[in-house]
Amino acid sequence: MASIIIPSSSSSSSTSSVLCSHNLTNNKQSHSPRPGTSHQLRPSLLPEVSLRSSIAKCSNPLSRNSIGRSRSSFKCSAVDSSVLPSALLFDCDGVLVDTEKDGHRVSFNDTFAEKELGVTWDVELYGELLKIGGGKERMTAYFNETGWPENAPKGEQERKEFIASLHKRKTELFMVLIEKKLLPLRPGVAKLIDQAFAKGVKVAVCSTSNEKAVSAIVSFLLGPERAAKIQIFAGDVVPKKKPDPAIYNLAATTLGVEPSRCVVVEDSGIGLAAAKAAGMTCFVTKSG
């Protein structure tokens, strides 16, 4: 079990394009990380990196975009199908699409405004709240810590229903953004998925987000043909959310593959922890 953390660039403000075409290939001189370890790879040290446990060789040529900020792209290609992973498992938010800051956060705030709760989550606060897996869990933890709004119910069960109603409305607002394609796929995602399909590698999305929201992203942004081949594990499909490995364990069991033959792409600490606990190789990409 191993993990590699791949930064999108040396600048925290740079454009994230880490998932730009991955061609999985075998390298005879590759060096595998020790099981249970993770590695932060600086872009300057990433002209070529390979990992036996995931059978991936990645290159990271840095380029400049039109406004002068550096951005990184990764190229990989599958050569020997006998050493390819059995399944490629994606997180959704921040991996397929940069949804958190300008998608989910905005939809949460619009919901709070509609309900006149007097609550606004700024970017810094939301970044901290993302350490909690799941939108309903995130809101509950926040209100428990800062105090519940005056117009919120007082009873425990009523508060659960209140949180569920807020989350339902947030999901509706978020799906409008997706359906209008205001939040595009990250560069290279579709190409990587097509390469996996071409080599017979199973593809799934494993997310703590609402299943409807994840399905909308996959269907509207990846298209119905790809969506038909991608299995989705999301929301409350498991009793415990990341960093618990339950969702990745469920994916491996359902897909009929060994966890050690799965490669996960994540963007968060809790996602990395979940993948490692499930015994899977994990690549972590830094998102906006």
Secondary structure, DSSP 8 states (H G I E B T S, - for coil): -EEEEE-S-SSTTS---TTS-------TT-----TTEEEE--GGG-SSEEETTTTEEEB--EEE-TTS-EEE--B-----GGGS-SEEEE-SBTTTB--IIIIIHHHHHHHHHHTT------HHHHHHHTTS-SHHHHHHHHHHHH---TTS-SSHHHHHHHHHHHHHHHHHHHHHHHHTT-S-B-TTHHHHHHHHHHTT-EEEEEESS-HHHHHHIIIIIH-HHHHTT-EEEEGGGSSS-TTSTHHHHHHHHHHT--GGGEEEEE-SHHHHHHHHHTT-EEEEE---
